[in-house]
Amino acid sequence: MKWSRPESVSFPQVWWRFKAKDPESGEIVDYRIEDCTEDRFEEVVELMLNCFIPDEPMSTSLEVLKDEVSLAEMKAMWVETMPQKLTLVCFKEGSSEICGLNVLEINEQSESKKNELDEVSGKGLRDILKVFIFLKTKADVYKRYNVDKYLHGLGLLTMRKYRGCGIATELLKARFPLMKALGLTLTCTVFSGPGSQGAARKAEFTEDVVVAYS
């Protein structure tokens, strides 16, 4: 059975509030991070396709935007993930514009032996998955942290207009109350770019495995 959000964890709800610069006015304003509601699932997937992929280093170097098969498979992956109701979105108070988002899912040890490469055919996505499988195997977080499941990131995005406001760091911090509400003790991500890596350090994530692109 696929994981589903417990009914005891109300949906939607706000998980995190913080103050940061408004890129339009330059003033410090209030932001909130909350569950992405069903009416915005499609918008989030489109933002991942149109804004995340063009900036993500592996996708860029592998020219995923020119790989129609990989694009379709990545879209299907995010579409399948959204109903878990874990994805977080950030809003400036008083606005419905998405400032940033973090697509999240539950990874379970019982599913870890499946060969993810068997499920994809796009060359770009296959090459990215090979890197992810290598890093996940090297980290071995189930054994390292003695858990059977954890909250996993499938894409962290700050809209370009809001970059430099610390949105990514706050999105990562918002994972902690969500994780605890779900009864989990661990959240993990493969951070592939300097921006997300810097945000992870500021949010006090631990670097268990670091591999140079070379």
N, C-alpha and C positions, 0 to 999 in steps of 0.2 A: 504493500500500500504506500502511496506517495504521502509525504508529510503534509499535514494541514494545520493551520493556526488553531490553537485551542480556543474554545468558546469563552473560556475564563479570562482571556486576554482581549479586552474590548477593542473593537475596531470601528472607525479609526480613532486615534488619539494622538495628542502632542507628546513627543518624547523629550524634547530639548528646547530650551530658549537661550538666546544669547544676544549680546549687543555687538554691532560691527558697523563699519563705514557704509554709508549709502553712496554707491558710485555716481549717482546723479547729482546729489546735493553736497556730498563730502561730509555730511553730518553723521554722528553716531546714532543709529536707530535700532529698533528691536527686530529680531528675526525669530522664527520658530521652525522646528523640524518635526514633521509628523508623518503618519502613515500615508502612502499614496492611495487615494480612493479609486474605485473601479472606473469612474468616469474619466480618469486621466491615465489609465494603463497604456492606451494606445499612444498618447502624447509622449510618455516616457520612453517607450520603445523607439519612436521616431527620433527623439532627441539622442538616444544612444547611437542610432544609425547615422544621423546627420551631423552630430557634434562630437560624440565620444570617439568613434572610429577614426575620423580624420586627424585627431590629435594624439591617439594612443600610439606609442613608439613601435610596438611590434606590428600592429595593423598597418601603420604607415610604411614601415620598411618592407613589408610583404605585399604592399599595394593591394590590400584587401578591397578597397573601393572599386578596383577594376575586376574583382573576382566575384561575379554574380552568384555563383553557387555558395561561396562562403558567406556572402552578405545575407542570402536567404536563410542559411542555416543559423547564423548568429541571430537574425530576427526571430526565427522560430524558437531559439533557446530562451531569449528574453520574454517572448510571448508566453511560453510555457511556465516561466518562473513567476510572473506577476501574480497569478492566482494564489500563491502562497501568502500573499498579503504581508510581505516583509519589507518591501522597498520603501525607502525614506525619501521625502522631498523637503526642500527648504524654501520657505517663503519669507519675504519682508512683510512685517505686519502692515495690514491695510492693503495688501496687494495679492493678486492671485497668480502672479507671474512666478514660474519656477526659477529659482536662483541656482539651484544645484540639486543633485540627487545621488542616491547610492542604491543600486539594484542588489538585493540580498536574497539568499536562499539558505536552506538547511542542507548541509552535507552529512551523510550518515555512513558509519563504518560498514554497515551491512550492504551498502551500495558501492563501496570503494573498489571492489574487485572487478567491477564491470569495466570493460575496455571501451573508454569513451571514443577512441578512434574508429571503432566499428560503426559508430552512429553518424559519422560525418564523411563527406566526400570532397568538400572544397579544399583545395591545396593550402590556401592561406590559413584557414581555420585549423586544418590538420597540423600545420607547423606550429601554430600557437598552442594547441593542445599538447603537443609533444613537450614543449617547454613547461607548461603547467604540470603535466604528469611527472616530469623529471624533478621539478621543485617540490611538489607534494610528496613524492616518494622520499626525497632527501630529508624533508622536514619531518615526515612521519608523525603528524600532530596527534593522531589517535593514541599512539603509544607514548609520545613525549608528554602529553598532558592528561593521559588516562581518561579519555572521554570516548563516547560512542557516537556523538554528533556535535556539530558546531555551526555557528552562524558564519556564512561564507559570502564574501563580496564578489559580485559579477560585473562590477563597473562603477567607478566613482567619477562623477562629472560635475564640474562647476561651469556654469555658463560664462562665456568669455567676458561679458559685461561685468560680472561679479568677481572675476579673478583678482586676487590681491586683497580680498576682504576676509580671508580666513574661513571661508565657507566649507572647504573640504575637511579641514581639521574638525570643525564643529559637527559635520555629518558623521565623521568617525567616532567622535565622542558620544553621539546620540545612539550609537550601537549598544553601548554598555547598559543603559536602563532597559532597552528592548530585549537584549540578551538575558538579563536577569529576570524580566517578566516572563520569559519563555522557559525559565528553569535551566538555562544553559550557563556554562562557565567559561566558554571560549569563543572568540571570533577570530577568523583568519582571512587573509587575502594575499594574493600575489600582486604586489605593487610594482608596476612596470615602468613608471615614468618618474622623473625627478620631482615633479609637483606633488604627486600622490605620496611618494616616499617621504618627502619633507613633511607633509601633513600628518602622515602616520607617526613620525617621530614626535611631532608636537602633541599628538593625541596619546603619546606614551605606549604605542605598540612596541612589541619586542621583535627585534630582527633575529629570527632563528636561522634563516638561510639567506645568504647573499651571493649572487653569481653575477660576474661581469658579462656584459653582452659579447665581448670578444671571445 
